[in-house]
Amino acid sequence: MSESKNLPRRGFLRHSLGSAAGLSALGAHVVSAEEDQKAAPDQFQEPARSLPLADDADVIVCGAGPAGIAAALSAARAGAKTRLFEVHGCLGGVWTAGLLTYIFDFDKPGITREIIDILDSRGARRSENKSRFVYEPEEMKILLEELCAEAGVEVQLFTRVTAAFQEKGRLTTIVTESKAGRQAWRAPVFIDATGDGDLGALANCEWEIGQSIDCPCQPMTMNALAVVKDAKALGKYISFNGTDAFTGEGGHLTAVEAFKGELERAGIEASYGHPTIFHVRDDLVMLMLNHEYGIKPWDAAAITEATMRSRAEVFKIMRALRKLGGPWEGLQIAATAEQIGVRDGRRISGRYKVTREDLIEGARHEDAVTRATFGVDIHAPSKEANAKEPIGRAETKAKPYDIPLRALIAKDVDGLMMAGRCISGDFVAHASYRVTGNAVAMGEAAGAVAAIAAQSKRLPHEIDWSEGAALLEKTRRQG
Ligand SMILES: Cc1cc2nc3c(=O)[nH]c(=O)nc-3n(C[C@H](O)[C@H](O)[C@H](O)COP(=O)(O)OP(=O)(O)OC[C@H]3O[C@@H](n4cnc5c(N)ncnc54)[C@H](O)[C@@H]3O)c2cc1C
């Protein structure tokens, strides 16, 4: 999409000699605005300054959601010096900062198995099913920190990637912002796991979003944890109690309809047409109740409004239900998500684009990094659509299909890979592959290929997937 071309580009970066660890406060070596060129009246010409530069990583991963974590673990385990940047104060992305609590398409070899085993050993997973289950978000936070520490991943939280610089068509340097100020980082290979494709966009890659740039796109949702007096008393309103979520027989949709009846009794209509309660543990549940339409993930003002509106809606619903008494007596919000859940972000153009046709045909590829089995799941893009059909399938009956390594390699700039929901695909395919089991598998593959590329002084597109697969075979733990 051409809008990426309008992103501000800083034409230069002056490198200082300081090491990253030795950075001091913000804004060393600032040039005064008066010294710089005059900008247009509604623009501020940012003065040039030197930044401290760290040039010691083999692989830099941006974003620590399910995809970024897996990418960083797999690169570090392959012996690559790996840095991981995350803007929030915890690892896990939508799993933790987003309070998701539910996982799809997870029954795959590798890091997915490890996570299942650790959750099970801590009693933090519900369901016999290894593909879809409830997990506890705080347990997820701590286990991801432990895995990263053990693998030697250099993690920096509270750090946002804000600029990217190329040399001769190759991404060489990124800039981050944090309480440590602006810092520059070099590496031979970068992985964009920001979900929203921030790094790819900053590197001037072509990208798409939703059904078009004007964003008929999937809505955002603010998840919340709540405590109840007795979760068993709410049993018939709780989804995903062991039955299949999307067949519509019993299970999920029956629970949703029963819950909607209670909301009606309380005089409330949730903005999400399939309001859902998940049982996390004991008397802790997760509420997924709202939809925010047409919000672009890079529009900070719109996201702020959507976040506040969502939180207000969650509390309004909680208070109305509590007034009903009975099983709702004592219902309390325990936490609202740090980050409103973003379903649709940028999809960075790669050397292959996963499409709706791939799903219909059940595409097979020699460089398949994983096989996705989750169906198409399109939350209504508007209030009107939500009233008719809260979740659509775009008339697509998906067969299990392969995601090739090429969809994880940027086409417009060398040295950049993607993993998770920002890989190269179309709107309908994204509505299937974006779930977290696939994000982990893609991350794991990207991390391995990035490590091989960095260590052998090649570019990701010069690596044959058989090398990546062989490396994973060697470094994977048996689950
Ligand atoms: C409301 C909702 C419900 C969903 N339901 C399910 C479900 O039931 N099961 C399921 O498996 N999937 C579900 N999904 C889909 C799934 O959660 C996502 O597609 C998945 O999170 C993809 O993982 P990711 O790592 O690509 O992205 P994310 O989880 O979004 O992780 C991206 C990370 O990058 C960080 N980041 C972003 N920008 C920057 C930057 N510039 N600098 C540094 N860090 C940055 C973010 O803070 C975040 O931690 C749901 C999604 C939403 C929003």
The ligand as an ORCA input file, in Angstrom:
! r2SCAN-3c Opt
* xyz 0 1
  C      -9.612    -10.158     20.679
  C      -8.817    -11.233     20.027
  C      -9.186    -12.552     20.181
  C      -8.428    -13.561     19.607
  N      -8.768    -14.857     19.849
  C      -7.858    -15.821     19.615
  C      -7.997    -17.111     20.192
  O      -8.997    -17.407     20.857
  N      -7.000    -18.006     19.993
  C      -5.882    -17.712     19.256
  O      -4.983    -18.554     19.146
  N      -5.738    -16.497     18.671
  C      -6.690    -15.548     18.852
  N      -6.516    -14.290     18.337
  C      -5.501    -14.029     17.280
  C      -4.145    -13.917     17.836
  O      -4.178    -13.461     19.135
  C      -3.163    -13.004     17.111
  O      -3.307    -12.984     15.781
  C      -1.752    -13.382     17.606
  O      -1.554    -12.634     18.767
  C      -0.650    -13.202     16.662
  O       0.574    -13.208     17.373
  P       1.695    -12.153     17.057
  O       2.854    -12.544     17.890
  O       1.825    -12.059     15.592
  O       1.099    -10.738     17.501
  P       0.835    -10.047     18.952
  O       0.324    -11.033     19.939
  O      -0.011     -8.889     18.633
  O       2.283     -9.596     19.396
  C       2.948     -8.476     18.869
  C       3.869     -7.902     19.939
  O       4.649     -6.856     19.400
  C       4.655     -5.744     20.286
  N       4.873     -4.547     19.475
  C       4.016     -3.992     18.579
  N       4.580     -2.937     17.977
  C       5.822     -2.815     18.502
  C       6.903     -1.916     18.269
  N       6.832     -0.936     17.362
  N       8.042     -2.067     18.998
  C       8.151     -3.062     19.918
  N       7.153     -3.953     20.167
  C       6.008     -3.837     19.464
  C       3.294     -5.796     20.938
  O       3.269     -5.095     22.158
  C       3.107     -7.310     21.115
  O       3.650     -7.774     22.315
  C      -7.295    -13.245     18.844
  C      -6.924    -11.914     18.676
  C      -7.673    -10.911     19.253
  C      -7.232     -9.513     19.073
*
